[in-house]
Amino acid sequence: MTDMESQGMVNISLTEDKKSIEEEEKEKKHEFDEKQLSEEKRALKEIKEGMEVKPKKIPIGGIQMPGFFTRSKSKEQCKDDDQAEGTELIEQQNDVKEDVSSQTRVKLPNPFKKTKPSDIEEVSVFQKMKKNPDPQTINNQNTQAGLASVETLDEKSNNSTTDGKGAARDEKKEPENDDNDVHWTQRAKTYKIAIGALLSFLILIIIIVTLAMRGKIPIVSPPITNGKFVETITSCGKVEGQMEDSSFAFRGIPYARQPIGELRFKYAQPLNKLGYCWNDTFLAHNATPTCLQILGNGTVTGIEDCLTLDIVTPYIRYDNPLPVIVLIGADSLVGGSPGKMRPSARYARSRDVVFVRPNFRLGALGFLSLDILSQSDYPHTSGNYGLSDILEALRWIQLNIEHFGGDKNSVTLFGHKAGATLVTALSTIPQAKKYFSRAWASSGGANYPQKSRAESEADFKVFLESVGCQDAACLQEIDAEKLVTSVPDTWRKPQPDLPSKDEDPKEKHQWLVVDGNILRENPEEVWSKGSLPVKLVIGSTAHAGSSDKLLLKHTNWTESLVRHHVKESHLGLSAAVTDVRIACPLFAIWTKMQDTAFYMVNQTRGVNELADIESDIDAILGRYEPKTPEQRRYFSAMQGLFYHFVWHDKIEEKQTSKQVIIVDQDALHNSTYSHCAYWMSKNIVPLFAALD
């Protein structure tokens, strides 16, 4: 066989082998691609399930491709090692099957580089093969086949690399759809959290804006019938009031059982049974008569069945309840009630407060203390029935005032003259905080019981002789008016004046009694021990002791008449009746109190230019008529002090624990009231204080 024929047979054999090798190569490449794709999908699934899959670069070993020859150190060695290369291919393919499960990329070594086996070239996919290679080219170059290896690529690298010496091979870029899916899945989770937070914030903003746009909830009141009548409820049934100067007035509402018959000389009894109440709707259109009493001029007025109260409120609603002011007024403990302490419909509206004025028993019906009365009751006690009336009215307010737009937790007890004396006494009882939050006492008395109940009952025995009774049954059956008028003149409050030479302070009658139930100890002992249970303000006016009787004692007061009047006085000095009888006694007891305020009004009015005893009350209740700029400033200052106290529990924003406030054109703070220093040093004050 010639060389040409041998060469032709070799070429034919190579061509057939080439085709066979290419077919086998395609099949194995297809199987490898399928395995690679399945492993990438599995890795993507693990990422989606929250597993952290980190790419690894682990050489797997070269894959010998049939029909290709690895370039060795000599060309002859390449030809002799064909069979060995095939054996190595099978072994390395087994290694690929074991390690390819953790790979997601392909990395091929450069078969034509004369380097150590560790020098590997990274490519994305298998290099493209020529379909019809020239055999001579194969023999000369030995560069068309080589060792392949599988290795993962970094997620950030999608391009093949070169070996640093040769040119980069033709390569196919790995599709990035799987990586993009992973990235978008992670981004979607991040965006989902951010979008959720943003939506929550927007919803919160919408809620706030909606509430802000709603504004103040409109006040809803009961319907007004016939243009003037309005209805609400109490613990005893419905009541009907009427419009009065843009407010609602309810007058004559019963707050306790009738204090007649067996209940005379008993503490006030609550309306705690249906039999004590009314049917249908109670018409509270007109005020009922006051309790039986003797006025300053000796006139007897009022009725015994008198335990009713009046309410004036600007609104009847249950939202935003208003402070409540309970008015307690009396010239003395035998009469003159309510005096100037009447609710103001106009000021209920302008000051946003609810006024309540209860009737309470006075004189013998309200304060008679006798041993025969104590023995007929249990627990054995008597006296202070008028105080029990006020307490029962306060209990009624706690139960019912919310139906009239009032706040039961913000109740101010406001007393004037003898009413102020009662208010100050009630401020010392242990349970005071249950009924009211604060108290204001204007021009009250400074005399409080110093005797035991037994001593007081002995003093009241004179009264039994005047009425002709010897037991409790007789006192309960006797005519009520006779009981009232039988009070000795010395038990009545005299007109204020300078103390006379024959006046004995020890002989003064004391209506209040330490009964052991309501008043368990002397009020002076209570406030000297520490703070009172409630906030208290006491005060008076500069000329509270002035009176028409004193002015009319002489038609013309000449200097000689004034000198004679002073000379006949026990003091022998020129002094203001007010300081001796009212202002300085109050100042004296105030010095023993803690956490209280004391005020004194100096602003004058009227033709006589006096700061009379009603100057502060008229200003507070809106009955003061200012005629000068000074009076207008005083009017504003006095109202500011009182209503700030009602709303905020303190007389002024800068109030200290204890202070004196001088109210002239403005309210000025002072450390003391200098008018009283002399009278207190001489022990005249509070010894000669007014009766009540």
PEGI-V238367 format. One record per residue. N is the residue number from 1. RES is the residue in three letters. PHI is phi in radians with two decimals (* if undefined). NEAR is the number of other C-alpha atoms within 10 Angstrom. Layout:
N&RES&PHI&NEAR + N&RES&PHI&NEAR
//
This chain:
1&MET&*&6 + 2&THR&-1.29&7 + 3&ASP&-1.14&8 + 4&MET&-1.19&9 + 5&GLU&-1.14&10 + 6&SER&-1.07&11 + 7&GLN&-1.13&12 + 8&GLY&-1.19&12 + 9&MET&-1.17&12 + 10&VAL&-1.12&13 + 11&ASN&-1.15&15 + 12&ILE&-1.10&12 + 13&SER&-1.08&11 + 14&LEU&-1.13&14 + 15&THR&-1.13&16 + 16&GLU&-1.14&12 + 17&ASP&-1.09&14 + 18&LYS&-1.06&18 + 19&LYS&-1.10&14 + 20&SER&-1.10&13 + 21&ILE&-1.13&16 + 22&GLU&-1.11&18 + 23&GLU&-1.15&12 + 24&GLU&-1.09&15 + 25&GLU&-1.09&15 + 26&LYS&-1.08&11 + 27&GLU&-1.12&12 + 28&LYS&-1.17&13 + 29&LYS&-1.10&13 + 30&HIS&-1.13&12 + 31&GLU&-1.11&12 + 32&PHE&-1.11&16 + 33&ASP&-1.08&14 + 34&GLU&-1.13&12 + 35&LYS&-1.12&16 + 36&GLN&-1.07&20 + 37&LEU&-1.12&15 + 38&SER&-1.15&14 + 39&GLU&-1.20&18 + 40&GLU&-1.15&19 + 41&LYS&-1.13&14 + 42&ARG&-1.09&15 + 43&ALA&-1.09&23 + 44&LEU&-1.10&18 + 45&LYS&-1.09&13 + 46&GLU&-1.13&13 + 47&ILE&-1.13&16 + 48&LYS&-1.13&14 + 49&GLU&-1.46&9 + 50&GLY&1.62&9 + 51&MET&-1.55&11 + 52&GLU&-1.56&10 + 53&VAL&-1.97&11 + 54&LYS&-1.79&10 + 55&PRO&-1.18&16 + 56&LYS&-2.15&14 + 57&LYS&-1.87&15 + 58&ILE&-2.07&16 + 59&PRO&-1.03&16 + 60&ILE&-1.81&21 + 61&GLY&1.90&23 + 62&GLY&-1.30&24 + 63&ILE&-1.88&24 + 64&GLN&-1.35&23 + 65&MET&-1.67&22 + 66&PRO&-1.01&21 + 67&GLY&1.54&20 + 68&PHE&-2.00&21 + 69&PHE&-2.16&23 + 70&THR&-1.40&24 + 71&ARG&-1.28&22 + 72&SER&-1.83&17 + 73&LYS&-1.21&10 + 74&SER&-2.37&8 + 75&LYS&-1.13&14 + 76&GLU&-1.20&10 + 77&GLN&-1.11&12 + 78&CYS&-1.12&17 + 79&LYS&-1.22&15 + 80&ASP&-1.39&10 + 81&ASP&-1.81&13 + 82&ASP&-1.06&15 + 83&GLN&-1.13&10 + 84&ALA&-1.10&9 + 85&GLU&-1.12&21 + 86&GLY&-1.13&17 + 87&THR&-1.11&11 + 88&GLU&-1.10&14 + 89&LEU&-1.06&19 + 90&ILE&-1.13&15 + 91&GLU&-1.14&14 + 92&GLN&-1.26&18 + 93&GLN&-1.13&16 + 94&ASN&-1.11&12 + 95&ASP&-1.12&15 + 96&VAL&-1.10&20 + 97&LYS&-1.08&12 + 98&GLU&-1.37&11 + 99&ASP&-1.84&15 + 100&VAL&-1.19&21 + 101&SER&-1.11&15 + 102&SER&-1.73&20 + 103&GLN&-1.91&20 + 104&THR&-2.24&25 + 105&ARG&-2.31&25 + 106&VAL&-2.07&21 + 107&LYS&-2.38&25 + 108&LEU&-1.95&24 + 109&PRO&-1.41&24 + 110&ASN&-1.45&26 + 111&PRO&-1.30&23 + 112&PHE&-1.85&18 + 113&LYS&-1.61&19 + 114&LYS&-1.48&11 + 115&THR&-2.34&12 + 116&LYS&-1.24&7 + 117&PRO&-1.01&13 + 118&SER&-1.32&9 + 119&ASP&-1.42&12 + 120&ILE&-2.14&22 + 121&GLU&-1.78&20 + 122&GLU&-1.64&23 + 123&VAL&-2.35&31 + 124&SER&-1.36&23 + 125&VAL&-2.42&19 + 126&PHE&-1.09&18 + 127&GLN&-1.15&16 + 128&LYS&-1.22&11 + 129&MET&-1.91&11 + 130&LYS&-1.22&9 + 131&LYS&-1.26&9 + 132&ASN&-2.25&9 + 133&PRO&-1.28&12 + 134&ASP&-1.37&12 + 135&PRO&-1.02&14 + 136&GLN&-1.12&10 + 137&THR&-1.12&11 + 138&ILE&-1.15&14 + 139&ASN&-1.17&13 + 140&ASN&-1.34&10 + 141&GLN&-1.74&12 + 142&ASN&0.85&21 + 143&THR&-2.20&17 + 144&GLN&-1.73&20 + 145&ALA&-2.49&20 + 146&GLY&-3.04&23 + 147&LEU&-1.49&22 + 148&ALA&-1.89&25 + 149&SER&-2.35&24 + 150&VAL&-1.92&29 + 151&GLU&-2.67&25 + 152&THR&-1.32&20 + 153&LEU&-1.92&22 + 154&ASP&-1.11&13 + 155&GLU&-1.02&12 + 156&LYS&-1.48&7 + 157&SER&-1.91&10 + 158&ASN&-2.05&15 + 159&ASN&-2.01&14 + 160&SER&-1.38&21 + 161&THR&-2.08&16 + 162&THR&-1.81&15 + 163&ASP&-1.49&16 + 164&GLY&1.57&8 + 165&LYS&-2.04&7 + 166&GLY&-1.63&10 + 167&ALA&-1.32&9 + 168&ALA&-1.17&13 + 169&ARG&-1.31&16 + 170&ASP&-1.13&13 + 171&GLU&-2.46&15 + 172&LYS&-1.82&14 + 173&LYS&-1.29&12 + 174&GLU&-1.20&15 + 175&PRO&-1.07&10 + 176&GLU&-1.75&10 + 177&ASN&-1.10&9 + 178&ASP&-1.15&14 + 179&ASP&-1.08&14 + 180&ASN&-1.08&11 + 181&ASP&-1.06&13 + 182&VAL&-1.10&16 + 183&HIS&-1.06&11 + 184&TRP&-1.19&13 + 185&THR&-1.13&14 + 186&GLN&-1.14&15 + 187&ARG&-1.11&11 + 188&ALA&-1.08&13 + 189&LYS&-1.12&11 + 190&THR&-1.09&11 + 191&TYR&-1.09&13 + 192&LYS&-1.08&12 + 193&ILE&-1.14&11 + 194&ALA&-1.12&12 + 195&ILE&-1.15&13 + 196&GLY&-1.08&11 + 197&ALA&-1.11&12 + 198&LEU&-1.11&12 + 199&LEU&-1.11&12 + 200&SER&-1.06&12 + 201&PHE&-1.11&12 + 202&LEU&-1.12&12 + 203&ILE&-1.10&12 + 204&LEU&-1.08&12 + 205&ILE&-1.08&11 + 206&ILE&-1.11&12 + 207&ILE&-1.11&12 + 208&ILE&-1.09&11 + 209&VAL&-1.10&11 + 210&THR&-1.09&11 + 211&LEU&-1.13&10 + 212&ALA&-1.17&10 + 213&MET&-1.25&9 + 214&ARG&-1.18&9 + 215&GLY&1.24&8 + 216&LYS&-1.25&8 + 217&ILE&-1.18&7 + 218&PRO&-1.08&8 + 219&ILE&-1.30&11 + 220&VAL&-1.94&11 + 221&SER&-2.01&14 + 222&PRO&-1.04&12 + 223&PRO&-1.14&12 + 224&ILE&-1.68&13 + 225&THR&-1.76&10 + 226&ASN&0.98&8 + 227&GLY&1.31&9 + 228&LYS&-2.62&13 + 229&PHE&-1.80&18 + 230&VAL&-2.43&20 + 231&GLU&-2.18&23 + 232&THR&-2.55&18 + 233&ILE&-2.18&16 + 234&THR&-2.38&18 + 235&SER&-1.17&15 + 236&CYS&-1.96&20 + 237&GLY&2.33&14 + 238&LYS&-1.33&16 + 239&VAL&-2.31&20 + 240&GLU&-2.10&19 + 241&GLY&-1.95&23 + 242&GLN&-2.53&24 + 243&MET&-1.18&19 + 244&GLU&-2.63&17 + 245&ASP&0.93&14 + 246&SER&1.17&16 + 247&SER&-2.17&20 + 248&PHE&-2.01&26 + 249&ALA&-2.04&28 + 250&PHE&-2.15&26 + 251&ARG&-2.17&24 + 252&GLY&1.38&23 + 253&ILE&-1.36&23 + 254&PRO&-1.13&26 + 255&TYR&-2.07&28 + 256&ALA&-2.66&22 + 257&ARG&-1.20&18 + 258&GLN&-1.11&20 + 259&PRO&-1.47&21 + 260&ILE&-2.20&15 + 261&GLY&1.07&13 + 262&GLU&-1.18&12 + 263&LEU&-1.56&13 + 264&ARG&-1.19&20 + 265&PHE&1.05&28 + 266&LYS&-2.17&23 + 267&TYR&-1.07&21 + 268&ALA&-0.98&25 + 269&GLN&-1.84&15 + 270&PRO&-1.28&17 + 271&LEU&-1.53&18 + 272&ASN&-1.85&12 + 273&LYS&-2.40&9 + 274&LEU&-1.10&11 + 275&GLY&-1.15&9 + 276&TYR&-1.55&13 + 277&CYS&-1.73&16 + 278&TRP&-2.09&13 + 279&ASN&-1.67&10 + 280&ASP&1.01&8 + 281&THR&-1.92&14 + 282&PHE&-1.42&20 + 283&LEU&-1.51&17 + 284&ALA&-1.71&22 + 285&HIS&-1.64&18 + 286&ASN&-2.19&14 + 287&ALA&-1.20&14 + 288&THR&-1.51&20 + 289&PRO&-1.09&16 + 290&THR&-1.28&24 + 291&CYS&-1.22&24 + 292&LEU&-1.02&28 + 293&GLN&-2.82&28 + 294&ILE&-1.99&24 + 295&LEU&-1.36&16 + 296&GLY&-1.08&16 + 297&ASN&-1.57&7 + 298&GLY&1.62&10 + 299&THR&-1.27&11 + 300&VAL&-1.73&15 + 301&THR&-2.53&15 + 302&GLY&1.69&16 + 303&ILE&-2.30&16 + 304&GLU&-1.38&20 + 305&ASP&-1.41&18 + 306&CYS&-2.30&24 + 307&LEU&-1.42&27 + 308&THR&-2.26&24 + 309&LEU&-2.49&23 + 310&ASP&-1.96&24 + 311&ILE&-2.25&24 + 312&VAL&-2.19&29 + 313&THR&-2.35&30 + 314&PRO&-1.35&27 + 315&TYR&-2.44&25 + 316&ILE&-2.06&22 + 317&ARG&-2.72&18 + 318&TYR&-1.93&16 + 319&ASP&-1.68&14 + 320&ASN&0.90&11 + 321&PRO&-1.10&22 + 322&LEU&-1.80&27 + 323&PRO&-1.06&21 + 324&VAL&-1.97&30 + 325&ILE&-2.06&25 + 326&VAL&-1.75&27 + 327&LEU&-1.61&25 + 328&ILE&-2.13&29 + 329&GLY&-2.27&30 + 330&ALA&-2.95&26 + 331&ASP&-1.19&21 + 332&SER&-2.62&26 + 333&LEU&-1.40&30 + 334&VAL&-1.91&28 + 335&GLY&3.00&29 + 336&GLY&1.41&23 + 337&SER&-1.90&29 + 338&PRO&-1.58&21 + 339&GLY&1.13&15 + 340&LYS&-1.42&18 + 341&MET&-1.49&20 + 342&ARG&-2.09&19 + 343&PRO&-1.09&21 + 344&SER&-1.90&20 + 345&ALA&-1.12&23 + 346&ARG&-1.13&18 + 347&TYR&-1.43&21 + 348&ALA&-1.10&24 + 349&ARG&-1.30&18 + 350&SER&-1.25&12 + 351&ARG&-1.81&13 + 352&ASP&0.91&19 + 353&VAL&-2.38&25 + 354&VAL&-1.92&30 + 355&PHE&-1.71&25 + 356&VAL&-2.30&26 + 357&ARG&-2.20&24 + 358&PRO&-1.61&27 + 359&ASN&-1.40&26 + 360&PHE&-2.57&30 + 361&ARG&-1.24&31 + 362&LEU&-2.28&27 + 363&GLY&1.05&25 + 364&ALA&-1.13&26 + 365&LEU&-1.18&26 + 366&GLY&-1.78&28 + 367&PHE&-2.50&22 + 368&LEU&-1.15&24 + 369&SER&-2.18&28 + 370&LEU&-2.43&25 + 371&ASP&-1.12&19 + 372&ILE&-1.16&18 + 373&LEU&-1.33&22 + 374&SER&-1.13&20 + 375&GLN&-1.25&13 + 376&SER&-1.51&14 + 377&ASP&-2.28&13 + 378&TYR&-2.42&9 + 379&PRO&-1.18&10 + 380&HIS&-1.23&14 + 381&THR&-2.83&23 + 382&SER&-2.74&28 + 383&GLY&1.59&29 + 384&ASN&1.03&28 + 385&TYR&-1.15&27 + 386&GLY&-1.13&26 + 387&LEU&-1.14&24 + 388&SER&-1.14&21 + 389&ASP&-1.07&26 + 390&ILE&-1.11&24 + 391&LEU&-1.12&20 + 392&GLU&-1.18&23 + 393&ALA&-1.09&27 + 394&LEU&-1.17&24 + 395&ARG&-1.12&19 + 396&TRP&-1.07&19 + 397&ILE&-1.08&24 + 398&GLN&-1.06&18 + 399&LEU&-1.45&13 + 400&ASN&-2.17&19 + 401&ILE&-1.14&24 + 402&GLU&-1.11&19 + 403&HIS&-1.34&19 + 404&PHE&-2.05&26 + 405&GLY&1.46&23 + 406&GLY&-1.75&30 + 407&ASP&-1.77&22 + 408&LYS&-1.18&23 + 409&ASN&-1.59&16 + 410&SER&-2.38&19 + 411&VAL&-2.01&27 + 412&THR&-1.93&26 + 413&LEU&-1.61&28 + 414&PHE&-2.06&24 + 415&GLY&-2.07&27 + 416&HIS&-2.32&31 + 417&LYS&1.00&28 + 418&ALA&-1.12&28 + 419&GLY&-1.09&30 + 420&ALA&-1.17&29 + 421&THR&-1.09&26 + 422&LEU&-1.15&27 + 423&VAL&-1.12&27 + 424&THR&-1.10&26 + 425&ALA&-1.12&19 + 426&LEU&-1.16&25 + 427&SER&-1.21&25 + 428&THR&-1.70&25 + 429&ILE&-1.32&20 + 430&PRO&-1.04&15 + 431&GLN&-1.60&13 + 432&ALA&-1.00&17 + 433&LYS&-1.08&17 + 434&LYS&-1.22&14 + 435&TYR&-1.91&23 + 436&PHE&-2.67&27 + 437&SER&-1.70&21 + 438&ARG&-2.68&24 + 439&ALA&-2.49&25 + 440&TRP&-2.27&24 + 441&ALA&-2.08&25 + 442&SER&-1.94&29 + 443&SER&0.97&28 + 444&GLY&-1.45&29 + 445&GLY&-1.46&26 + 446&ALA&-2.02&28 + 447&ASN&-1.65&24 + 448&TYR&-2.24&20 + 449&PRO&-1.02&18 + 450&GLN&-1.87&16 + 451&LYS&-1.76&14 + 452&SER&-1.29&14 + 453&ARG&-1.11&22 + 454&ALA&-1.10&14 + 455&GLU&-1.15&12 + 456&SER&-1.15&24 + 457&GLU&-1.09&21 + 458&ALA&-1.17&12 + 459&ASP&-1.15&14 + 460&PHE&-1.38&19 + 461&LYS&-1.13&16 + 462&VAL&-1.05&12 + 463&PHE&-1.17&17 + 464&LEU&-1.04&15 + 465&GLU&-1.15&11 + 466&SER&-1.28&14 + 467&VAL&-1.70&18 + 468&GLY&1.31&11 + 469&CYS&-2.02&15 + 470&GLN&-2.18&12 + 471&ASP&-2.51&14 + 472&ALA&-1.22&19 + 473&ALA&-1.06&14 + 474&CYS&-1.10&12 + 475&LEU&-1.15&20 + 476&GLN&-1.40&18 + 477&GLU&-1.73&13 + 478&ILE&-1.14&14 + 479&ASP&-1.06&11 + 480&ALA&-1.12&17 + 481&GLU&-1.16&17 + 482&LYS&-1.13&11 + 483&LEU&-1.06&20 + 484&VAL&-1.22&21 + 485&THR&-1.37&20 + 486&SER&-1.43&15 + 487&VAL&-1.19&19 + 488&PRO&-1.04&12 + 489&ASP&-1.07&9 + 490&THR&-1.20&10 + 491&TRP&-1.54&16 + 492&ARG&-1.61&20 + 493&LYS&-1.34&19 + 494&PRO&-1.38&13 + 495&GLN&-1.18&14 + 496&PRO&-1.08&20 + 497&ASP&-2.84&18 + 498&LEU&-1.19&24 + 499&PRO&-1.08&21 + 500&SER&-1.50&14 + 501&LYS&-1.20&11 + 502&ASP&-1.66&8 + 503&GLU&-1.38&11 + 504&ASP&-2.04&11 + 505&PRO&-1.01&13 + 506&LYS&-1.22&8 + 507&GLU&-1.54&9 + 508&LYS&-1.15&16 + 509&HIS&-1.48&19 + 510&GLN&-1.97&19 + 511&TRP&-1.33&25 + 512&LEU&-1.29&29 + 513&VAL&-2.29&27 + 514&VAL&-1.36&23 + 515&ASP&-1.41&21 + 516&GLY&1.49&14 + 517&ASN&-2.02&15 + 518&ILE&-1.44&22 + 519&LEU&-1.70&19 + 520&ARG&-1.59&14 + 521&GLU&-2.71&18 + 522&ASN&-1.04&20 + 523&PRO&-0.94&21 + 524&GLU&-1.09&19 + 525&GLU&-1.22&12 + 526&VAL&-1.17&20 + 527&TRP&-1.29&19 + 528&SER&-1.38&15 + 529&LYS&-1.46&11 + 530&GLY&2.86&12 + 531&SER&-1.18&15 + 532&LEU&-1.37&21 + 533&PRO&-1.11&20 + 534&VAL&-2.26&23 + 535&LYS&-1.26&22 + 536&LEU&-2.37&28 + 537&VAL&-2.19&21 + 538&ILE&-2.19&23 + 539&GLY&-3.13&26 + 540&SER&-2.79&31 + 541&THR&-2.04&27 + 542&ALA&-1.14&26 + 543&HIS&-2.16&25 + 544&ALA&-1.14&24 + 545&GLY&-1.52&25 + 546&SER&-1.27&19 + 547&SER&-2.63&15 + 548&ASP&-1.13&8 + 549&LYS&-1.09&11 + 550&LEU&-1.18&12 + 551&LEU&-1.20&11 + 552&LEU&-1.58&10 + 553&LYS&-1.07&9 + 554&HIS&-2.33&11 + 555&THR&-1.09&7 + 556&ASN&-2.18&9 + 557&TRP&-1.45&12 + 558&THR&-1.61&10 + 559&GLU&-1.08&9 + 560&SER&-1.19&9 + 561&LEU&-1.17&12 + 562&VAL&-1.13&13 + 563&ARG&-1.09&15 + 564&HIS&-1.12&12 + 565&HIS&-1.11&15 + 566&VAL&-1.21&18 + 567&LYS&-1.11&13 + 568&GLU&-1.33&15 + 569&SER&-1.28&18 + 570&HIS&-1.08&13 + 571&LEU&-1.37&15 + 572&GLY&1.24&16 + 573&LEU&-2.26&13 + 574&SER&-1.36&13 + 575&ALA&-2.61&14 + 576&ALA&-1.41&17 + 577&VAL&-1.02&20 + 578&THR&-1.06&25 + 579&ASP&-1.06&24 + 580&VAL&-1.39&27 + 581&ARG&-1.62&26 + 582&ILE&-2.20&31 + 583&ALA&-1.09&32 + 584&CYS&-1.22&28 + 585&PRO&-1.03&26 + 586&LEU&-1.15&26 + 587&PHE&-1.09&27 + 588&ALA&-1.13&17 + 589&ILE&-1.27&17 + 590&TRP&-1.13&24 + 591&THR&-1.07&16 + 592&LYS&-1.59&15 + 593&MET&-1.58&21 + 594&GLN&-2.14&17 + 595&ASP&0.98&17 + 596&THR&-2.23&23 + 597&ALA&-2.09&23 + 598&PHE&-2.18&23 + 599&TYR&-2.20&25 + 600&MET&-2.42&24 + 601&VAL&-1.63&25 + 602&ASN&-1.92&20 + 603&GLN&-1.18&24 + 604&THR&-1.66&20 + 605&ARG&-2.76&17 + 606&GLY&1.35&11 + 607&VAL&-1.18&6 + 608&ASN&-1.56&8 + 609&GLU&0.90&10 + 610&LEU&-2.10&17 + 611&ALA&-1.56&23 + 612&ASP&-1.23&23 + 613&ILE&-1.18&23 + 614&GLU&-1.89&21 + 615&SER&-1.07&24 + 616&ASP&-1.30&29 + 617&ILE&-1.15&21 + 618&ASP&-1.09&17 + 619&ALA&-1.18&21 + 620&ILE&-1.15&20 + 621&LEU&-1.61&19 + 622&GLY&1.41&14 + 623&ARG&-1.82&16 + 624&TYR&-1.42&17 + 625&GLU&-1.98&13 + 626&PRO&-1.23&16 + 627&LYS&-2.09&10 + 628&THR&-2.25&10 + 629&PRO&-1.00&10 + 630&GLU&-1.13&14 + 631&GLN&-1.18&20 + 632&ARG&-1.14&16 + 633&ARG&-1.17&16 + 634&TYR&-1.10&24 + 635&PHE&-0.97&26 + 636&SER&-1.17&16 + 637&ALA&-1.16&19 + 638&MET&-1.16&22 + 639&GLN&-1.15&19 + 640&GLY&-1.08&16 + 641&LEU&-1.10&19 + 642&PHE&-1.19&20 + 643&TYR&-1.30&19 + 644&HIS&-1.15&14 + 645&PHE&-1.13&21 + 646&VAL&-1.11&24 + 647&TRP&-1.52&17 + 648&HIS&-2.20&11 + 649&ASP&1.20&19 + 650&LYS&-2.58&22 + 651&ILE&-1.25&24 + 652&GLU&-2.57&16 + 653&GLU&-1.09&11 + 654&LYS&-1.70&7 + 655&GLN&-1.07&14 + 656&THR&-1.61&13 + 657&SER&-1.14&10 + 658&LYS&-2.62&14 + 659&GLN&-2.78&18 + 660&VAL&-1.94&21 + 661&ILE&-2.08&23 + 662&ILE&-1.67&22 + 663&VAL&-1.84&22 + 664&ASP&-2.02&20 + 665&GLN&-1.20&20 + 666&ASP&-2.30&19 + 667&ALA&-1.59&21 + 668&LEU&-2.02&12 + 669&HIS&-1.59&13 + 670&ASN&-2.52&12 + 671&SER&-1.47&9 + 672&THR&-2.74&15 + 673&TYR&-2.02&16 + 674&SER&-1.16&9 + 675&HIS&-1.08&16 + 676&CYS&-1.65&19 + 677&ALA&-1.02&13 + 678&TYR&-1.16&12 + 679&TRP&-1.12&19 + 680&MET&-1.29&17 + 681&SER&-1.19&9 + 682&LYS&-1.60&8 + 683&ASN&1.08&10 + 684&ILE&-1.43&18 + 685&VAL&-1.97&25 + 686&PRO&-1.67&23 + 687&LEU&-1.02&17 + 688&PHE&-1.73&21 + 689&ALA&-1.12&23 + 690&ALA&-1.05&23 + 691&LEU&-1.04&24 + 692&ASP&-2.67&28
//
